[in-house]
Amino acid sequence: CSCFLSRTKSDSFGLSFPWEVAPYQVNIILINDQEEIQVKLANHLYETLKEMGIDVLLDDRNVRPGVKFNDNDLIGIPVRLTVGKLAGNGQVEYKRREETDVSILSVEEAIAQIKSLS
């Protein structure tokens, strides 16, 4: 079957959707909604990606970061951008769902990586 479910994978953390059929393609996780620089950067990324036609989710819930990371994995969103303490340097954590490594990228590098996937 060539349906999307045959290409959807999972692991012990949850689903891993292919880019083309994911409910959201990118999840921006805001670590501290009390830090203005983090909020501004998260909103900038959200608006920029939406303008690019990317289905993006901004997770600004008032819960621990681990809960947000776990929920991201359960849903199967292909790319996670974490906006945290590096926001002041214009950097984010970039993680692909199917990979274990997290990269520290500038905002421009992260957007370029995402653009290359779409």
N, C-alpha and C positions, 0 to 999 in steps of 0.2 A: 504494500500500500504506500502510495506517495503522500499520504496525508501528513500534516504537521506532527501528529502524535507519534508517528513512527520515527521522527527525527528528534523528538523531545527526549532528553536524557534526565536521569535523576541520580542522586547519590544519597548518602546518609543524612545530608543537610536539607535536601528538598529537590525541587525541579531545576532543570537547566534548559530554558527555552532557546531555540535558535533565534537569531536576531530578527528575522522576518516575521515571526509570529508571536513574539514575546508581548505580554500585556503592556509592558513598558520596556523600553530598550535601555534606559539609563535611570538609575536611582541616585539622587543626590542626597546624601545623609549629612544633615546639619548637626554637629556635635553640641554646640552651646548657643542656644537662641538668645542668650543675654549678651553675647559678644557681637557688637555692631559690625565689625569687620567680617566676621564669619557669615552673618545674616546677609550683608550686602553681596559678598562673593557668591553665596549659594543662590541668591535671587538672580544675580547676573548670569550665572551658569544656566539656571533654569530658563530664563528668557532667551538667551542665546541659542540654546539647544532647541527650544520650541520653534524659534524662527527658522532653524535649519530643517524643520520637519521631523525632528526626533521626538518619539513618545517618551516623555520624561516625567518622573515622579520626584517631588521634593518632600523628603521625610523630615519634618521639623517637629515631630511629636516630642512631648516632654517625657521621654523614657530613656533608660540607659542606652548607650551606644551599642552594647552587645545585643540588646533586644532588636534594635534596628538592623544590625548585621544579620542576625538569625532570620528575621522576617524577609529580608532581601533574598537570602538563599532559599527559603521556603517557596517564595513566589517564583523564583527562577529568572530574575532580571539579569540580562547579560553583562551589564557594566555597572559598577558601583563607584561613585565619586564621593569621597569623604572630605567634607569641609570642616577642618578643625584648627588646631593651634598653628598650623603652617599657613593659614589664610593671610596673615600679615605679610608673608613673603610672596604672596601670589601663587601659592602652591596647594595642590590637593593630593590626596591618595587616590590612585587609580587601580581598580581591581576588576579583572574579568571573572565572571562566575565560574568558568571551568578551570581556572588556574588558582594556585595557592599563593603565588607571589603578589605582593602589593608594590606598586611603583609610586615614587614621589615625582610628580610632574608639575610643570608650570600650567597655569590655566590654558594658555595657548597650546601647549603640547597635548593636554588632555582633550581639548576640543578637536585637534588634528587627529588624534587617535580614534576618537568617536566618528569623525567624518569619514575616516578610511574604512570603517565598518559598514557605513550606510550605503 
